Amino acid sequence: MVAVTEKIKSLRQQINDHNYRYYVLDDPVISDGEYDQLFRELEQLEELHPELIVPESPTQRIGAEPLEAFGTVTHRLPMMSLANAMSDDELSAFDERLKKAIDNMADIEYVSEPKLDGLAVELIYENGTFVNGSTRGDGTSGEDITANLKTINAIPLALRHDKRSIPTLLEVRGEVFIRKSDFTSLNNHREKSGEPPFANPRNAAAGSLRQLDPKITATRSLSIYCYQAGSIIGTKFNTHWEFLQSLQDWGLPVNPEVQIAAGIKQAIAYHQQLETRRNDLPYEIDGSVIKVNSLSLQNTVGVRSRTPRWAIAGKFKAQQATTVINDIISSVGRTGAVTPVAKLEAVEVGGVTVTNATLHNQDEIDRKDIRIGDTVVVERSGDVIPKVIKVISAKRPARTKPYHLPASCPVCGHELHRPEDEVVYRCHNHACPAQIKGHLQHFVSKNAMDIDGVGEKLIEQLVDQDLIHTVNDLFHLDQATLAGLERMGEKSASNALASITSAKATTFARFVFALGIRHVGEHTAKIIEQAFQGDFEKFRYASFDELENIDEIGPIVAESIIRFWQDGANKKIVEACFEMGITFQEHPEMLPQTLAGKTFVFTGSLEIYTRKAAQELVESRGARTSSSVSKNTDHVVAGAGAGSKLAKAKEMGISVLTEQEFENLLKEQEL
């Protein structure tokens, strides 16, 4: 046992060291794959020895349960906002005010840094352990988002103490943000899932931090840079620069762009140079921040009611320009969403030549009355596609007409449909070339057909080379075709083909989920399977009323299913899949739904059943399973090593069952 304990400690230390090198030093020494291997090894050991798990272990970053609402945290020191300077002259005036206030005209030393466009937070460490985190809120108090902040790998759960002693209390302020590349990936994923994309990286970061379920936050690839102190007990600093260097020694990330400026001229030069580079940085910024470096001088000049006198935010020029809309075209996304795009007379915005701008949807066009030929103001922010801010009506040509999206898909000619409760028109043709990549990626995914070896890169090649047009074409692929593709080879091709062949033997629910019917997720597909006893033909020809009468299926889902089957192209795809050998495992006789309406949560290590088997047992009797404990939970089944879920269930007065009691409950249902 001693050896296991030491191994776990060693793995935690290695992972923390690699996080430090990656997020603070920006100097990783191992690959992502090697890091993942270390992390998996630690997870496996902790799973075997749950009594050795500690809160600061890297594996515990997403261990918290979803919240009903955020609590409130009062800041020991107010989190103040900054006054803005809109020009170089205003930055110079700030410097002059400070010199007058201290009656000294010598150059003041400043610290300059990028002004990140994210969400301000406060992190609190007690004796080196991260104990609490909150949003800025109104400056006096903010929301308790500790569990969500713990999911950010760049935030150490325990401070390093190998270079500098740790204060008893450390409050540090920072900015949580999402990098441009991660923002693009996040929006691509949301669009593929039928979710609306975030408007900009700041909204994405703020929305991610305010999720009640930390597991959702953990998927959002958030980052942080720390920049300011709150209360500190146990350590003294003379300068802000010394404080920033200490943060890095303790393992907290500080923006590498931070610099010391020997006077306001250097600070202004830094600001100007940063503005020319803003679009080359991997994250969004909207200015620079200039702070007095000397902490004693900061105390001398003091603060106003809501802003410090010793710091100011220099704002960049707005990234806007005026141009003309030459045409409006309709772009079809991977989920069938049709987005109007303005084709612009080329114009330079923020150092980049812009020729396209999104118009979002028909409602937005109508609200702004955007027409072909209009002179408009466009705005660009980093890598986000430019958008039309407003129309300059005074410059509108005579005889322009209001613009309306076409009635049919511009790619495949299929009729477009707009659900009553949505603003987006969609093409529901699953054979539409603009959508096929997204449909294929969903079709082969783990919870759908689970076709291993057919990933995003391979799908892109198959579609781009015109080898696949619909999902059923996967079953026509052969060895020679696959082996001839880039980065495939004979062995990879054989493995992919074997996976495609084995996937033909599937289940009713998996196949229905794989079809990508709008609003039909994995759980709904299982409900449909139970309702129709695995009879696919009955499901295919079910009426609206038959579908709506199924428990948990409402009119929106029923209408979506009916619309899917009304489409001849969809029918042909499904028929072709069956012709190529798709078969369903024999549907077991439906058990009495004695647990209908109940929700179970399984936690800890089960011995009589596997976790999946236990979930299937209650689902087959009409119950739902959940990964989190809430007021809607009826029973928590707790095995060995059960932790926070068990504690929460007891606190909320929810029924807690041992595995034996759970088995007895199932036997009672059979009587």
HELIX and SHEET records of a PDB file:
HELIX    1   1 VAL A    2  ASN A   19  1                                  18    
HELIX    2   2 TYR A   20  VAL A   24  3                                   5    
HELIX    3   3 ASP A   32  LEU A   48  1                                  17    
HELIX    4   4 PRO A   50  LEU A   52  5                                   3    
HELIX    5   5 PRO A   58  GLN A   60  5                                   3    
HELIX    6   6 ASP A   88  ILE A  102  1                                  15    
HELIX    7   7 THR A  146  LEU A  149  1                                   4    
HELIX    8   8 LYS A  180  LYS A  192  1                                  13    
HELIX    9   9 PRO A  201  LEU A  209  1                                   9    
HELIX   10  10 PRO A  214  THR A  217  1                                   4    
HELIX   11  11 HIS A  240  ASP A  249  1                                  10    
HELIX   12  12 ILE A  264  ARG A  277  1                                  14    
HELIX   13  13 LEU A  295  VAL A  301  1                                   7    
HELIX   14  14 GLN A  362  LYS A  368  1                                   7    
HELIX   15  15 SER A  393  LYS A  395  5                                   3    
HELIX   16  16 ILE A  436  PHE A  443  1                                   8    
HELIX   17  17 GLU A  456  ASP A  464  1                                   9    
HELIX   18  18 VAL A  471  HIS A  476  5                                   6    
HELIX   19  19 GLN A  479  ALA A  483  1                                   5    
HELIX   20  20 GLY A  489  SER A  502  1                                  14    
HELIX   21  21 PHE A  508  ALA A  514  1                                   7    
HELIX   22  22 GLU A  522  ALA A  531  1                                  10    
HELIX   23  23 PHE A  536  ARG A  540  1                                   5    
HELIX   24  24 PHE A  544  GLU A  548  1                                   5    
HELIX   25  25 PRO A  555  GLN A  566  1                                  12    
HELIX   26  26 GLY A  568  GLU A  579  1                                  12    
HELIX   27  27 ARG A  611  GLU A  619  1                                   9    
HELIX   28  28 SER A  644  MET A  652  1                                   9    
HELIX   29  29 GLU A  659  GLU A  670  1                                  12    
SHEET    1   A 2 THR A  72  THR A  74  0                                        
SHEET    2   A 2 SER A 141  GLU A 143 -1                                        
SHEET    1   B 5 ASN A  84  ALA A  85  0                                        
SHEET    2   B 5 ALA A 311  LYS A 315  1                                        
SHEET    3   B 5 ILE A 285  VAL A 292 -1                                        
SHEET    4   B 5 GLU A 109  LEU A 116 -1                                        
SHEET    5   B 5 GLN A 259  ALA A 262 -1                                        
SHEET    1   C 4 THR A 129  THR A 135  0                                        
SHEET    2   C 4 LEU A 119  GLU A 126 -1                                        
SHEET    3   C 4 LEU A 169  ILE A 178 -1                                        
SHEET    4   C 4 LEU A 222  ILE A 233 -1                                        
SHEET    1   D 5 VAL A 352  THR A 358  0                                        
SHEET    2   D 5 ALA A 337  VAL A 349 -1                                        
SHEET    3   D 5 GLN A 320  VAL A 332 -1                                        
SHEET    4   D 5 THR A 375  SER A 381 -1                                        
SHEET    5   D 5 VAL A 384  VAL A 391 -1                                        
SHEET    1   E 4 VAL A 352  THR A 358  0                                        
SHEET    2   E 4 ALA A 337  VAL A 349 -1                                        
SHEET    3   E 4 TYR A 425  CYS A 427 -1                                        
SHEET    4   E 4 LEU A 416  HIS A 417 -1                                        
SHEET    1   F 2 ALA A 505  THR A 506  0                                        
SHEET    2   F 2 THR A 583  PHE A 584  1                                        
SHEET    1   G 4 ARG A 624  SER A 626  0                                        
SHEET    2   G 4 THR A 599  THR A 603  1                                        
SHEET    3   G 4 HIS A 635  ALA A 638  1                                        
SHEET    4   G 4 SER A 655  LEU A 657  1                                        
END                                                                             
